[in-house]
Amino acid sequence: MSKIYTPPNDLSSEEIKDRLKRNDAADLLTLPLSIGEYHPNWKFAQDICAQLADHESAAIRANAILGFAYISRTKGLLEKHIVKPLVLSELRENKEYEWRILDSIEDINFFMKWKIGNRII
């Protein structure tokens, strides 16, 4: 396994929907990062991350939260009433990837000028 960073692929909406249908863990692990970084429709990207935040895999859920951070950084738009409960729930429940979720919260708070998780962190 290489330790060199490779950016996620820029995927079309059709490729994203296809990956969701296939439900392959390796594809779903990087999907939130790709859509958060590249997809031009922030709402579509947010909705996919919200969907993946309910996945059975703790790693995929953590990356869904990271996807929200990518969206906040690249688009500057998120719906707090949708994102905040998902982020805080994952912070409470996903101890294996708590570090990734905390980093994501810091980014979301910075780029969105929110203060979510302040009582928990």
Beta strands, then each sheet from edge to edge (+ up, - down):
end
